[in-house]
Amino acid sequence: METTVQHLFRKSHFVKLWGSQILQSFASILLQVIVMVEVYQSTDSILGSASVLAIMAIGSFVGGLVGSYRIHRFSLLNILYWSGWARALSTSLLVVFLSQMGTIHLFLLLLTLFFISFVGAWYQPARFALLPMIVSKREYMKANGTLNMIHQMFSVAGWGLGGILTVVLPFYMVVIMISVSFLLSGIFVRLIQIHPSVKHENISGNPESAWRKVFGVHLIRSLTMMDLSEALANAVWSSALILAFTKEVLNKGSEWWGFINAFYWLGGVLGSIIVVAITKHLEKRVGWIIGLSALAMAVLTLFFAMGSNAILALTLCLFMGPLYQARDICQETVLQDLTSPEECAGIMAARNAVLTPWWGITYIIMGWLADRIGIQATYILAAALYALTCFLVFFQPSIRDYQYGTDKRRLISRK
């Protein structure tokens, strides 16, 4: 029987997890915006403002690294619940630290942001592992698509909304909104009831098991290598490189830079909606969808690089949304289908510990290449990297011919 979105939202446990994801996404984006604005206004330093994102990225990396060894020791519900409380209480301290921007207060501010990001790095792996416990296997893809849509919506609207709130509301009111959102995010998860036998996950008592599976299990290792390749390609869609392309290739001003950014993320939102609507068809050929999405991204990125028409560039960015959303959602579904709930959180934390610092490095690499070989050549290189991902899929039968819904976990557990 086909699963509909309405059927999914009739499940109270999924609605609670969905609500938790909304609140934590809203709070996370708003936190970055408000702190960056306040630090810049208080210090009049671009470096000080940029250090906010840098220290949060470092906190996420360290949190993912520690989580890969320790997340298996705790109940997934407790992780999600207490991460909400910890971030809510830590966020409330920001009012004190930002009220007087001295050297000590700035240090304490960055230390608090590091802790918030460290704790937040445990949220997504735990949420990822919890999902298969509250929805059936045939609902994985629709559930992942629905949750991804939330993330994309806040990626589009969150920064703009945050900028408006920082203008119309006092700082302490915005901090209260963030703290309450984190708190409610944890409370929503606390209301989820799962079978007692899966409330406390344990990965065979071995904290190194997750790392061994990431690099030792062929399919998981291949998916991780594809992520590393595509992360380098995806770096060309950062605001800095899009700005350079807009000015140097399209010969347009910063307003078109904003349009291209918006259309790229808007395409992501539309892509999530489309993927949710056609999951019945995607499930039949998960591996092929991943490969064809990469191939289509390669073609569209190449057209984007070679073109000089701004309208065409906007159109191509909009069409890219469904492609990368289909790829991401299919891959998430494969990982959930491939691993048991007991392994899922640790494996995702280990993967994130690898991918998070790499994402930061990719911006530096592609920015350096853009200065050396030109911005247009950098986009052509990105197209080649997307094509490489397609090559990795189609020349590996384990990915290309992956049958969603078949039980491969016994094989994985022996690796």
N, C-alpha and C positions, 0 to 999 in steps of 0.2 A: 504494500500500500504506500502511495506517495506521501511523503511528509510535507505538510504545508507550514508556512510561517505562522498562521493562526493556530495550528495544532501545537507548534513549539511554544507559543506564548500562553497556551492554556496550562503549561507545566509551571507550577508556582516556583519550583526550585530554579528553573532556568530564568524566570523573570527576576528573581532575587539576584542571581549572578549577573544578569544583564544590567540591572540597576546599579549594582556594585561597580561594574566596569564603567558605566556612564559617569558616576560620581568621582571615581579615581582618575579617569581621563580628564574630566573638567578641572579637578583640583590640581593635577600635575601641570597642565598647560598654564593655568592661571598663576600658579606658584612661580614658574619661570618668568612670566611676563612681569608680575608685580615686583619681584625682587630685582630683576634687571633694571626696571625703570627707577626704583627707589635708590639703588646703588649708584646709578649714573647721575641722578639728580643730586645726591648727597656728596659724591666724590668728584663729579665733573670729569670722570675718567672712563674712556672707552675700555681700557684694559681692565679696570675694576668691574665693569659691566660684563665683559667677555669672560672674566674669571668665574662668574656664576655658572655659566654653561659648562665650563671646563671642569670645575670641581664636582658638578653633578654627574658629568660623564665618568669621572674617575670613581666616584662613589658607586655608580651603577656597575662598573667593571669589577671593583673589589667585592661588591655585594654578590654579583653573579659567581665570582670565583669561589667565595666562601660558601655560597648556597649550594654549589655543585657537590661539595663535600658534606654539608650539614643538613640540607633541606629534607633528606630522607628520615631524619630523626624526629620530625614533628608532624602533627596532624595538619593536613592541608587547610582545613577550616580554621584551625588556630593560627596558622601563618597568615591567612587572609584577614582574619579578625584583628589580630594584634598588630599587624602592619598598618592597618587603618588607625588604630589608637596611637601607635608610636608616632606616625607622621602627623596626626592631628595635634598631639601635645607638643611635638618639636616645632611645628609651624607656628604655634602660639607664641613661642619664644622669639620669633622674628620681630615682633613689635618692639621688644626691649632692645634688641641688638641694632635695629635700624633707627631707633629714636635718637641715638647719639653715635654718629659714624666716626669713631676714632679707630686707631690701629687695632686695639684689643677687641673692640666691638666687631670690626670687619673680620678679624680672625675667628671669633666665635660664630659669626654669621656663616662663614664658609664651612666651619666645622659642623654646624647644624645642617646645612644643605648637604654636606657629604653624608651625614647620618640618614637624612631623609631619603636620599638616593640609594644608599646602601640597603635600607629596609625595603624601598620600593622595588629593588631588583629581585626580591623574592616573590613579589605579587604575581607577575605574569607567568612564571613557570608553575606556580601553585594553581593559578586560575586555569592554565592550559591543562594541567593534570586533573583538575576537578571536573572539567566539562564532561569527559567520558563517563563519569560516575552519575551524572544527573540527566543525560540524554542517551538515547539508544544509538547504536552504531550507524543506523541508516539516517540519523539526524545530525551526525558530526558536521557535515559540510555546510548545511544550512545554518547550524548554530555558529560555526566559525565565521561564516559570511556575515551574519548579523552582528557579531561582536566586532569584526573588522570594520564594518560600516560605521560603528560608533567612533572607532579610532580615527577613521578618515574624516568624519564630520568635524571632530574637534581639531584635527590638524588644519582644516580649512578655516573654521570659524573661531577657534579658540584664541588665536593671537589677536584677531580683530576685536573680539568680545573683551578679552583681557585689557587691551588698550583703552577701550571705552570705559570699563569699570574703574580703571585707575584714575580716570579723569573725573567721573561723576560721583565717585564714592570716596570717603576718607580711607586712608591706608588701613587703619585698624579694622574697618568694616570688611574690606576685601580679605584680610587675613582670617577673620572670623568665618567668612564664607568658605575659604579653603579648608580650615580646620574642621568645620561642620561636615563638609563634603567627604573628607577622609574618614571622619568618625562614622558617618552614615554608611559609607562604603563597607566598612568592617561589620557594622551591625547587620546590614543586609545579608552578608555571608553567614553570619552567626545564626540566622533564621533558617538556613538550609539544613535539611535533615537527610543524612545518608545512612546506609546500613552500618551498624557498629563495627563490622569486620573490616571496613575500609576507611574508618576515621583516622587511623594511625598507620601511615605508610612506612614500609621498611624495605629498602633495596638490598635484600640478602645480607644485611648487617655490614656491608662493605662500602665505605664511602667512595672508593676509587672505581666502583662498578660503572658509574655514569660516564666517567672519562674513558674507560676501556670500551664502552659501547659506542661512544661518539666516534672514536678513531679505529675501533676494531670491527664493528659491524659494517659490512660493505655498503649497505643501502643508506644507513645513517651517515657514514663517512662521505658518500657520494653527494648526498643532499647538502651536507655542510660545505663541501668543496664548491658546489654550485652557488651556494650563498656567498662564499668568499669572492667568487668571480663576479657575480652580479652586483655585489656591494660596490666593487670598484667601478662598474659601469653606472650604477645608480648615482654615484657621486656627481655626475655631470648635471643632475637635476637639483643640485643644491642652489640656493639663491645666488651665491657669488658667481658661479659659472654661468647660470642663466643670464645674469646681468651683463657679463662680458659678451656673451653670444648676442644678446639683444642690441648692444651698442656697436659691436664690431662687425657682425654679419648681417643683422636685420636693419642696422642703421636707424634704430628707434630709441626713444627716450625711456626714462625710468618708469613711465606710466605703462608702457608695453611690457616691461619686466614684471610689473605687478600682475598684469593680465595673464601672462604666460604661467607665472607661479600659481595663480588662482585656478586656471584651466587645468593645470596638471593635477592639482589636488581635487578639483571638482570631478575630474575624470575618475579619480580613485573612489569617490563617493558613489558615482553612477555605476562604476564597475562592481562595487560591492552589491548594489541593488540588483544588477543584472545577474551576477553569479548566484545570489540567493534564489532568483527566479528560475534558473536553469540547472540547478544542482542535479536533478534527475539525469540529465544528459552528461554532465561532467563526470559523475561517478563511474560511468561505464568505461571511460578512457582517461583515468587520472594521469598516468604517465605521459600519454600523448598530449594531453592538455598542457602539462608543464613544459614539454618540449616545444610545442607549437606556439605557446605564449612567448617563449624566449625568442623563437625565430621571428615572430611578428614584431616584437620589440626591436629586434635588430634591424628589420626593414624600415620601420617607422622612424627609428633614431637616425638611420642613414639618410632618409628623405629629409628629416629635420635638419641634419647637418649640411646637406647640399643645397637646401633651399634658402631663399632670401626674402620670401614673402611672409609678412607677419601674420596675415590671416591664416595661411597654410600652417604656420607654426602653431597657432592656437588650436586649429582643428586636429593636428597630429597629437598634440598633448592631451586633448580630450579623448581621442581614440585609444591612447595608451592606458588609460585608467582601467577599463575592463580586462586588459591583458595581464597587467601585473597583479591585479587583484585575483584573477583566476589562478595564476601561478601560485601566489602566496597561500590562498585558501586551500588549494589542492595539496600543497606541500604540508601545511599544518594538519590536514586530514590524514595524509599518509603517515605522518609521525605518530599521531594519536592511534591510528589503526595498527601501526607496527609495534608499538610499545605497550606494555601493560601499565595500568594506573600506578602500580608500585614503582615503576621505573621512570615514568613520564616527567615528573617535576625535576628530578636530578639531571636527567639528560638535557632538558631544556635549559636548566641553569648552566650546565657545562657548555652547551652551544652558545649561550648568550655571553659567557665569559670569554669565549674566543671571538665572537662577532662584534661585541660592543667596542673594544679598542680598535678593531680593524676598521669599523665604520669611520672612526675619527681619523685614522691614518689615510683612508682612501681620499678624503677631502684634500689632504696635504699633497698626496701623490698626483691627483688629477689637476689640482691648482698649479703645481710645479710644472706638469706637462703642458698645461695651457700657456704658461709663460714661455716655454721652450719651443714647442712645435706649433703653437697657435690654437685658438679656441675651436676652430672648425675641425682641425685634425683630431683634437681630443674627443669630440663627439663621434667622429668616424671610428676612433679606437673603441669607444664605448659600444658602438654597434657591433664591432668585431667580438667584444667580450660577451655580449648577449648571444651572438652566434655560437660562441664556444660553449655556452650553457646548453644550447640546443644540441650541439655535437655530443656533449657528455650524456644527455638523456637518450638520444636515439642509438648510441653505440653501447649502451648498457641495458641489456634486456631486463635486468632486475627492476629498473626504473620504468623503462618504456612500456613493458608489458605488465606493470603492477596491477594486480587484481584487488581492488578495494573490497573490503569486507571478508576476505579469506583469513583464516587464522594462521599467522606467521610467527606468533609470539613464542611458541615452543622452540622454534629454530633460533630466534633472537636470544632467548634466555640461555642457550647453550654456548653462545659465542664468547 
